[in-house]
Amino acid sequence: MKGISRMSDLQAPLVRPKRKKTWVDYFVKFRWIIVIFVVLPISATLYFLIYLGDMWSESKSYEKRRKEHDQNVAKVIKRLKERDAAKDGLVCTARKPWIAVGMRNVDYKRARHFEVDLGEFRNILEINKEKMIARVEPLVNMGQISRATVPMNLSLAVVAELDDLTVGGLINGYGIEGSSHLYGLFADTVVAYEIVLAGGELVRATKDNEYSDLFYAIPWSQGTLGLLVAAEIKLIPVKEYMRLTYIPVKGDLQTLAQGYMDSFAPKDGDTSKIPDFVEGMVYNPTEGVMMVGTYASKEEAKKKGNKINNVGWWFKPWFYQHAQTALKKGEFVEYIPTREYYHRHTRCLYWEGKLILPFGDQFWFRFLFGWLMPPKVSLLKATQGEAIRNYYHDMHVIQDMLVPLYKIYPEPGFEYERRQGDTEDAQMYTDVGVYYAPGPVLRGEEFDGSEAVRKMEKWLIENGGFQPQYAVSELDEKSFWRMFDGDLYEHCRKKYRAVGTFMSVYYKSKKGRKTEKEVREAEQAHLETAYAEAD
């Protein structure tokens, strides 16, 4: 389940002193100049080259792709076996730090490290219609795999909305999307991982083989247990269109939360009412639009009277703004081509496009230059120095929170009865995404972003929630292991000799620079101390 919100202001905002502007504020305000004349043209070129690369890959037979895969795996194994543990740094991929999609810093690569190149692992190795399994390499992205599967009336069970998000990133990271109320996180749809361990051994981990512990430890591990070289992922049958219903909800936050729950978790328990996709957008403290989607055939979509909306065209209104029209005109239904629906937020990068290009949503810009959108996130990061990055850490919010569904509508006694959305053996969680500039920043007031994140993380720990590691975090090690249960992770770290080879997941996602000395000291420290303190 995916709930996206932009609540950057309060009905009665707190009065804060004005913040003195610096050169960074002016750079951010006029950053659109660099985006227009540098980032967008280069982005469009890169997207085209990537597309050509994907087409070249698709022109090869599955047999040839698998042969190349085996050769590349052999190179990784050889590289790992060349490492001298006494002299070389910890193992990490050769990918440049700014390429990662997300706000989490990758400063650990500033320390001495031993690089392993996984840049060639970007092929779909097989789409097996009989087993309903896609075997893919970790750098295959969502746009690439949906382009290959949707024409077959197939799809991954969980598809991330942004084209650039990769299989490896979603497995090792977050991966909650609009169909997760049915299938879970992205990692929950994986049936097998192919991992190269610290010693160079290639293993295949499934939920019921000898590497089952590794299978369950890999998700969210950030590549700190081994190097992922392939994954086998569940496929589902789909139809050509998504029948999308836009449902406006107005009232206080409790009313909005209840409207969101009602959109996909029927109170009467009738499973026939559960949609294939669900998404909620909150535009201010009293207004939101809930969207429910069900797959529909081409014949149904083209029936007289039905409206088809090709949201993927470059000149179309940005999706979140299009959905907002339901607040004025009321509930409505339209049919969107399935692949265009999957990637509905790509062109505008959710809410972020408006901050990056203040006039990017205007018709004249969409019509003339919309085909250049979106700017590649990696290029946006590459064109910002450390001062700009620190500004975004403190003055901007890109956060997701995985919370128990009932926590968005708090009621006592959850422990003693099932609540709306829960099943006999599982508690329903939802994602609350906040992507925008806080109200005080927009008003030019003082704002302590670090303190706001600390308060959010404290709330998550106290309420059984989780923060994805792609985002900026203020957690210390003790708090990190209060949020996450590290027992299985630490067991696998020791069993598969990851300690001393790969950086620990906490230290890898920890905010701030990491010197070589700090990295080595962190790895040498006995991690059980942190777990004992958390317990």
C-alpha atoms as one frame of an Amber mdcrd trajectory, in Angstrom:
protein
   0.000   0.000   0.000   1.253   3.426  -0.823   0.013   6.634   0.746   1.655
   9.815  -0.516   1.248  13.131   1.228   2.418  16.684   0.956   1.487  18.396
   4.194   4.074  21.145   4.139   1.965  23.600   6.091  -0.410  23.619   9.043
  -3.790  25.289   9.295  -2.410  27.363  12.167   1.364  27.421  11.590   3.666
  27.941  14.535   5.313  31.340  14.664   9.040  30.915  14.143  11.738  33.539
  13.707  12.847  34.295  10.178  15.934  32.472   8.973  18.815  34.450   7.532
  19.316  33.480   3.909  22.669  32.337   2.569  24.057  31.867  -0.917  22.768
  28.290  -0.822  19.163  29.515  -0.603  19.613  31.582  -3.757  21.376  28.746
  -5.545  18.505  26.382  -4.758  15.938  28.998  -5.818  17.574  29.451  -9.235
  18.797  25.902  -9.633  16.247  25.468 -12.412  18.669  27.291 -14.733  21.221
  24.489 -14.392  18.461  21.904 -14.651  17.078  23.419 -17.872  20.362  23.953
 -19.705  22.516  21.134 -18.311  20.668  18.396 -16.448  17.656  17.906 -18.741
  19.593  17.669 -22.043  22.117  15.255 -20.541  19.316  13.277 -18.883  17.440
  12.918 -22.162  20.631  11.731 -23.874  21.316   9.200 -21.127  17.735   7.913
 -21.193  18.030   7.409 -24.948  21.347   5.582 -24.631  19.944   3.396 -21.855
  16.942   2.616 -24.054  19.255   1.598 -26.899  21.148  -0.606 -24.464  17.920
  -2.247 -23.362  16.928  -2.856 -26.968  20.347  -4.380 -27.649  19.903  -6.656
 -24.658  16.419  -7.702 -25.801  17.770  -8.566 -29.249  19.928 -11.282 -27.684
  18.541 -14.724 -26.968  17.973 -15.733 -23.357  20.679 -18.345 -23.833  23.234
 -15.723 -24.849  22.238 -13.429 -21.980  22.651 -16.255 -19.475  26.053 -17.117
 -20.923  27.196 -13.500 -20.515  25.764 -13.529 -17.002  27.820 -16.582 -16.059
  30.950 -14.930 -17.435  30.295 -11.757 -15.446  29.665 -13.750 -12.266  32.992
 -15.506 -12.789  34.679 -12.072 -12.966  33.076 -11.047  -9.666  34.212 -14.249
  -7.982  37.746 -13.799  -9.324  37.812 -10.198  -8.116  36.692 -11.133  -4.598
  39.296 -13.870  -4.361  41.990 -11.343  -5.287  41.234  -9.277  -2.202  43.804
  -9.275   0.575  41.770  -8.857   3.767  44.813  -7.576   5.654  45.629  -4.804
   3.172  42.518  -3.957   1.176  39.493  -2.028   2.390  35.969  -3.328   2.811
  34.157  -4.557  -0.299  31.684  -2.294  -2.067  30.404  -1.898  -5.601  32.212
   0.318  -8.106  29.089   2.407  -8.722  29.709   6.114  -8.179  28.150   7.486
  -4.964  25.929  10.025  -6.729  24.262   7.416  -8.941  22.162   5.961  -6.118
  18.503   7.030  -6.170  17.582   8.381  -2.750  18.665  10.881  -0.124  20.768
   8.514   1.988  24.410   9.505   1.935  27.017   7.101   0.581  29.966   8.692
   2.316  31.338   5.308   3.308  32.996   5.209  -0.112  35.198   8.103   0.936
  37.119   5.615   3.070  39.555   3.180   1.469  37.572   0.403  -0.104  37.834
  -2.571  -2.446  35.615  -2.112  -5.486  33.796  -4.876  -7.330  32.237  -3.860
 -10.641  28.624  -4.978 -11.095  27.936  -2.547 -13.937  27.235  -5.282 -16.495
  24.433  -6.884 -14.485  21.527  -5.155 -16.235  19.880  -7.922 -18.293  16.591
  -9.782 -18.071  17.797 -13.381 -18.117  14.481 -15.147 -18.582  10.725 -14.644
 -18.480   9.166 -18.034 -17.785   5.449 -17.960 -18.534   4.898 -21.511 -17.270
   6.491 -20.971 -13.862   5.416 -17.298 -13.819   8.926 -16.276 -12.842  11.226
 -13.532 -14.154  14.943 -14.101 -13.606  16.739 -10.774 -13.757  20.042  -9.148
 -12.869  20.151  -6.532 -10.092  20.537  -3.424 -12.291  17.411  -4.156 -14.319
  15.101  -1.218 -13.652  11.343  -0.991 -13.445  10.919   0.734 -16.794  12.958
  -1.949 -18.513  11.106  -4.909 -17.044   7.607  -3.441 -17.459   8.424  -2.681
 -21.098   9.259  -6.373 -21.583   6.443  -7.973 -19.564   3.313  -5.828 -19.996
   2.962  -6.559 -23.763   2.825 -10.239 -22.704  -0.002  -9.399 -20.282   2.401
 -10.169 -17.449   3.901  -8.038 -14.717   5.924  -8.187 -11.548   3.514  -8.488
  -8.645   4.938  -5.288  -7.128   6.079  -2.561  -9.547   7.772   0.624  -8.347
   6.418   3.821  -9.921   9.754   5.409 -10.904  11.396   3.934 -14.017  14.944
   4.247 -12.664  14.447   2.149  -9.524  16.323  -1.132  -9.866  15.595  -4.681
  -8.767  18.662  -4.718  -6.521  17.768  -1.388  -4.960  14.203  -2.464  -4.205
  15.311  -5.772  -2.695  18.031  -4.254  -0.536  15.994  -1.145   0.163  12.276
  -0.510   0.598   9.947  -1.592  -2.178   6.386  -0.880  -1.021   3.999   0.088
  -3.809   0.345   0.287  -4.790  -0.194  -3.492  -4.921   1.600  -4.257  -1.649
  -1.688  -4.714   0.228  -1.961  -7.948  -1.789   1.649  -9.048  -2.279   3.725
  -7.368   0.436   7.034  -5.612  -0.099   8.969  -6.055  -3.329  11.257  -8.540
  -1.565   8.225 -10.636  -0.579   7.679 -11.437  -4.276  11.207 -12.811  -4.745
  11.453 -16.614  -4.811  15.243 -16.957  -5.076  18.408 -14.874  -4.701  21.724
 -15.612  -6.354  24.455 -14.264  -4.075  28.235 -14.196  -4.246  29.439 -14.519
  -0.659  32.497 -12.935   0.927  34.717 -15.875   0.082  33.667 -15.921  -3.573
  31.127 -18.754  -3.338  28.032 -18.454  -5.548  24.881 -19.644  -3.748  21.179
 -19.721  -4.571  19.024 -18.912  -1.558  15.334 -19.851  -1.355  12.914 -19.965
   1.563  13.260 -23.730   1.984  16.805 -24.705   0.956  20.020 -24.779   2.991
  20.433 -21.017   2.573  16.948 -20.132   3.844  18.417 -17.984   6.624  20.224
 -15.907   4.004  17.029 -15.715   1.941  15.170 -14.024   4.787  18.117 -11.816
   5.800  18.841 -10.284   2.382  15.919  -7.782   2.213  16.886  -4.350   3.589
  20.474  -5.546   4.155  21.900  -2.961   1.720  24.342  -5.411   0.135  26.175
  -6.097   3.411  25.780  -9.895   3.405  26.987 -10.610  -0.107  26.759  -9.380
  -3.684  23.406  -9.925  -5.383  23.940 -11.046  -8.991  20.438 -12.281  -9.916
  16.936 -12.717  -8.535  13.929 -14.807  -9.484  10.738 -12.790  -9.028   7.070
 -13.694  -9.084   5.014 -12.687 -12.133   1.248 -12.186 -12.257  -1.195 -12.014
 -15.177  -2.425  -8.495 -16.002  -4.704  -6.823 -18.516  -4.142  -3.962 -20.910
  -5.725  -1.194 -18.831  -6.162  -0.045 -15.253  -9.675   1.036 -14.341  -8.936
   3.835 -11.881 -11.518   5.398  -9.580 -10.677   8.757  -7.985 -12.440   9.224
  -4.636 -12.268  12.667  -2.965 -12.268  12.698   0.828 -12.722  15.826   2.926
 -12.611  16.241   6.678 -10.119  16.025   9.521  -7.076  13.756   9.422  -8.992
  10.907  11.032 -11.599  11.115   8.265  -8.872  11.084   5.598  -7.224   8.063
   7.220 -10.544   6.228   7.412 -11.254   7.007   3.765  -7.888   5.574   2.843
  -8.534   2.352   4.766 -12.032   1.979   3.345 -10.662   2.260  -0.194  -8.873
  -1.080  -0.053  -9.886  -2.886   3.165 -13.675  -3.420   3.118 -15.182  -3.317
   6.596 -17.414  -6.262   5.772 -14.421  -8.413   4.817 -15.698  -9.007   1.268
 -12.505  -9.892  -0.629 -14.199  -9.265  -3.992 -14.100  -5.544  -3.161 -10.324
  -5.451  -2.694  -8.739  -3.545  -5.614  -5.547  -4.463  -7.462  -3.959  -1.094
  -6.663  -4.495   1.576  -4.052  -2.989   5.003  -3.518  -3.892   7.955  -1.345
  -2.737  11.548  -1.753  -3.226  14.137   0.983  -3.056  17.707  -0.339  -3.670
  19.572   2.911  -4.876  18.686   6.425  -8.517  18.481   5.298  -8.462  17.196
   1.688  -7.247  14.046   0.021  -7.946  11.828  -2.983  -7.979   8.047  -2.724
  -7.465   6.029  -5.881  -8.374   2.380  -6.405  -7.429   0.496  -9.540  -8.509
  -2.805 -11.041  -7.136  -4.387 -14.187  -9.441  -4.095 -17.197  -9.373  -5.556
 -20.698  -8.919  -3.531 -23.848 -12.488  -4.372 -24.824 -13.879  -2.978 -21.574
 -11.791   0.184 -21.723 -12.927   0.988 -25.260 -16.619   0.574 -24.614 -18.716
   3.577 -25.530 -18.829   6.137 -22.751 -15.609   5.074 -21.051 -12.785   7.591
 -20.832  -9.229   6.538 -21.686  -6.439   8.729 -20.313  -2.920   8.224 -21.691
  -1.144   9.762 -18.708   2.249   8.782 -20.109   2.209  11.399 -22.876   4.776
  14.136 -22.196   2.281  17.001 -22.442  -0.246  15.534 -20.001  -0.833  17.211
 -16.613   1.334  15.799 -13.853  -0.473  12.894 -12.270  -0.791  14.183  -8.716
  -2.280  17.438 -10.057  -4.657  15.531 -12.309  -5.851  13.460  -9.350  -6.394
  16.647  -7.337  -9.165  17.704  -9.747 -11.403  15.133  -8.038 -11.660  17.530
  -5.092 -13.651  19.923  -7.297 -15.501  17.682  -9.736 -16.153  14.746  -7.432
 -15.594  11.030  -7.896 -14.791   9.893 -11.426 -13.487   6.867 -13.305 -11.065
   6.539 -16.194  -9.000   3.870 -17.932  -5.222   4.196 -18.094  -2.932   1.904
 -20.138  -1.385  -0.463 -17.603   2.265   0.410 -18.139   1.508   4.150 -18.131
  -0.307   3.718 -14.837   2.621   1.848 -13.301   4.975   4.772 -14.010   2.495
   7.610 -13.465   4.828   9.510 -11.118   8.009   9.189 -13.174   7.779  12.366
 -15.241   7.146  14.681 -12.285   9.145  12.689  -9.679   6.130  12.693  -7.380
   5.869  16.218  -5.909   9.531  17.007  -6.448   9.231  18.227 -10.032   7.508
  21.415  -8.860  10.425  22.292  -6.581  13.053  21.437  -9.178  11.264  23.327
 -11.981   8.699  25.777 -10.554   7.073  26.234 -13.982   7.492  22.614 -15.093
   3.796  21.863 -14.612   2.664  24.711 -16.890   1.079  23.664 -20.193   3.542
  25.589 -22.347   6.514  23.876 -20.695   4.928  20.423 -20.765   4.059  20.776
 -24.447   7.434  22.162 -25.574   9.860  20.454 -23.180   7.909  17.818 -21.258
   9.508  15.093 -23.371  12.837  15.949 -21.685  11.426  15.139 -18.247  12.302
  13.820 -15.788  15.798  14.935 -14.860  17.834  11.944 -13.752  18.100  11.917
  -9.982  21.742  10.861 -10.260  22.541  13.976 -12.320  20.716  16.205  -9.864
  22.918  14.772  -7.136  26.055  15.041  -9.270  25.475  18.777  -9.821  25.249
  19.598  -6.123  28.201  20.064  -3.822  28.372  19.158  -0.178  26.844  22.484
   0.945  23.829  21.939  -1.320  23.431  18.358  -0.167  23.528  19.406   3.476
  20.918  22.076   2.700  18.553  19.440   1.308  19.190  17.211   4.305  18.130
  20.019   6.655  15.571  21.961   4.614  13.841  19.287   2.591  11.866  16.141
   3.353  12.019  12.925   1.371  10.914  10.324   3.872   8.793   7.193   3.953
   7.410   5.638   7.088   6.184   2.063   7.310   3.572   2.069  10.065   0.885
  -0.327  11.342  -2.303   0.679   9.546  -4.251   1.209  12.759  -1.693   3.793
  13.883  -2.992   6.244  11.276  -6.351   5.966  13.015  -5.361   5.191  16.633
  -7.690   3.038  18.673  -7.060   1.210  21.954  -7.051  -2.553  22.256  -5.416
  -3.538  18.975  -3.572  -6.327  20.742  -6.812  -8.125  21.507  -8.667  -8.042
  18.209  -8.084  -7.887  14.498  -8.511  -4.494  12.933  -9.479  -3.311   9.492
  -7.034  -4.716   6.940  -5.477  -7.329   9.240  -5.585 -11.023   8.419  -5.431
 -14.084  10.661  -1.649 -14.294  10.468  -0.497 -10.785   9.531  -0.884  -7.191
  10.633  -1.470  -4.665   7.874   1.127  -1.919   7.493   1.003   1.113   5.229
   3.526   3.512   3.819   3.253   7.201   4.575   5.447   9.145   2.157   6.293
  12.801   2.697   8.096  14.453  -0.210   8.368  18.248  -0.201   9.746  21.285
   1.584   8.414  21.872   5.125   6.106  24.851   5.638   8.618  26.825   7.756
  11.203  26.556   4.969   8.710  27.797   2.387   7.875  30.709   4.668  11.551
  31.553   5.216  11.478  30.629   8.902  13.985  28.762  11.001  13.635  24.993
  10.806  15.650  22.204  12.407  15.407  19.311   9.958  17.604  17.002  12.024
  15.437  17.444  15.099  12.281  16.808  13.058  13.750  13.541  11.753  14.771
  12.499  15.278  11.217  13.066  16.520   9.825  11.033  13.629  12.258   8.169
  14.264  11.438   8.165  17.985   7.730   7.914  17.144   8.371   5.041  14.737
  10.346   3.081  17.313   7.678   3.592  19.979   4.869   2.576  17.596   6.409
  -0.421  15.859   7.195   1.414  12.621  10.194   1.399  10.304  12.202   3.946
   8.363  13.718   2.945   5.000  17.473   3.316   4.794  17.366   5.252   1.533
  16.317   8.319   3.510  18.325  10.649   5.730  18.515   9.173   9.224  19.589
  10.521  12.601  19.506   7.134  14.365  22.426   6.184  16.584  23.431   2.529
  16.651  21.429   1.688  19.767  18.256   3.231  18.333  18.833   1.586  14.954
  18.751  -1.862  16.522  15.698  -0.908  18.555  13.890  -0.219  15.282  15.197
  -3.317  13.482  15.574  -6.826  14.875  19.201  -7.670  14.124  19.300 -11.300
  15.340  18.979 -13.013  11.943  21.103 -10.368  10.244  23.957 -10.761  12.723
  23.690 -14.550  12.539  24.138 -14.417   8.758  26.907 -11.809   9.000  28.959
 -14.265  11.053  27.913 -17.495   9.337  28.677 -16.236   5.827  31.851 -14.354
   6.873  30.514 -10.907   5.949  32.097  -9.295   9.017  35.418  -7.827   7.934
  34.433  -8.020   4.264  31.260  -5.926   3.964  30.370  -2.899   6.064  27.566
  -3.383   8.588  24.167  -2.107   7.495  23.971   0.460  10.282  27.337   1.968
   9.552  26.715   1.929   5.804  23.549   4.021   6.196  24.822   6.175   9.056
  24.737   9.909   8.426  28.035  11.745   7.981  31.464  11.092   6.561  33.327
   7.883   7.280  37.088   7.888   7.412  39.107   4.729   6.874  39.955   4.662
  10.582  36.280   4.918  11.560  35.311   2.173   9.149  37.912  -0.236  10.465
  37.120   0.532  14.109  33.415   0.004  13.480  34.052  -3.387  11.892  36.406
  -4.496  14.631  33.963  -3.580  17.403  31.877  -6.480  18.644  28.393  -5.725
  17.359  26.656  -7.656  20.128  27.223  -4.663  22.413  24.733  -2.634  20.430
  22.153  -5.434  20.510  22.581  -5.904  24.255  22.009  -2.208  24.892  18.936
  -2.201  22.674  17.488  -5.224  24.462
